[in-house]
Amino acid sequence: MSALAPSAARPVKGGWRRQVGNYVALTKPRIIELLLVTTVPVMFLAERGVPNLWLVAATVIGGYLSAGAANTFNMVYDRDIDALMHRTEKRPIVTGAISPRAAMVFGAVLTLVSTVWFLAFVNWPSAVLSLAAIAMYAVGYTMVLKRRTSQNIVWGGAAGCMPVLIGWSAVTGTVGWPAVILFLVIFFWTPPHYWPLSMAFKEDYSNAHVPMLPVERGPEEVGRQIVAYSWAMVLTSLALVPVAGMGWVYAVGAAAAGGLFLTEAHRLHRLARQGRNRVGELKPMRLFHYSITYLTIVFLAVAIDPILHLPIG
């Protein structure tokens, strides 16, 4: 099936409630977790305390609508390869519960509503960054990079860093250096977060002819790149201490969480070098699951540090 070929939606069992659930599924609602983890703490840092709670709520709502638009466009374009992978074969467009045309309209409406929402309740810089994030993910990653290069998730993952900039700009109306540092933390975090998942689902990506790095390269090379990006991520996270004047809470939290991340990354690489190339031996999902914990710890420290204010030195 062509990525742009039309298909009709099938009648949905369960009535309107099931159909509402299908449209919600297009937005990948678990994205709200990443929004909360990354956007809200940055707003605390930008405010150097507790920001206006309505502004926080408005920014998270706008961010969810924006991310939902990008994810919807992604599912429309990728429905051919989603049908070939066990992990994605139940998505609403693949099953025919929602037609590609209806999904495109839904994505366009979410794009419009999210932009107007940011303009009305947050500010125009956040609205511009929101539109940029949608374009980066839907066009840059999904349409241009994903099917063409094994480094797709590296550059395409930049769209997932945008909530940090949006959160900072929501409070300050600008993009400051602390926000740029945290943008880079997530940028370097994305490959060692996603490549272990790609290792576990390598056959899925191979069957769908998606050139994820674990499909194109062996486990040892994937492990080497995971280690390299992990070190870049941890060192960048520590650069926030002098750049943003962070105190002991953030410094200790980022160093401890980063140390454990590096331990897990090196473990994976070591096993790959020893020739233990099976998923059951490498256990790449250990790093995948911990990467989520790592991000939570670091950004929780970002939020708490300016409140407790325990300066270093």
C-alpha positions, 0 to 999 in steps of 0.5 A: 500500500502506498503511503498516500493511497486512499482507503475507506474506513470500516464501520466501527463496532462500539459506537461513538465512544469507540470512535472517539477512542480511535481518534485519541489513539491517533494523537499517541496520548502517552506523549502527555507523559513526556510533555509533563516531564520536560515542559513543566520543569523547564517552566519552573526553571525559567520562573526560578520558582513556581510559575503561574499554574494556569500558564502551565496548564495552557502550555501543556494543553497546547503542547498535547494538541500540537504533538497530537497533530504531528503524531496524526500526520505521522500515522497517515503517512506511515500506515503502509509500514505500520501494517507490516510491524506487530508493534503498530499493526493495530493502529486505527488507520491500519485497521481501517477504523479511521480513513486516511482522509479523515485523519488528515482533516483531524491533524489539520484541525489539531494544528489550527487549534493548537496554534490558536490556543498558544496565541490566545493563552500563551504567547506567539513565540510558543505558537511559532515553536509549536508549528515548527515542531509539527513540521519537523516531525511530520515532514522532516522526520516522517517524510524525509528522514525515516525511510532514507537514513539510519540516522533518522532518529538522531535528526528527526528526534529534534522535534521531540526536544521542542517542548523544552523550548516551548516551556521556556518561551511560555514563561519568558517570551524568548529562548535562553541558553538554559533551554538550549542546553536542555534541548541538547540533553534530549537531543543526545538522549533520543538515540540511546533511548530509541535504538535499544527499542529498535534492537528489540524490534529489529525484525519489525523494522527490517520487514517494513524496510525502515533503515533503523541503525540496528537494521543497518549495523551490527549490535557492536556498532549500535552499542558503540554509538549508544555509548557515544551519545550517552556520554554527550548527553551526560556531559551536556546535562552537567553543563547546565550547572554553570550555565543556569547556576544550578545548585546541589539538587540538580548537580547530584541528581544529574550526576547520579542518574547519568552515572547509572545511564552510562553503566547501562550503556557500557553494559550493552556495548560490552555484551555486544562486543562479546558476541552476545548478539541475541535480544535475550542476551543483550536485554536492550530494553533494560536501557530503554526503560531506564532511559525514561527514568533518567529523563524523569530524574533529571527534569524533576531535579530541574524543577526542584533545584530553583525552589530549594535553592541550595547553591554550590560553593 
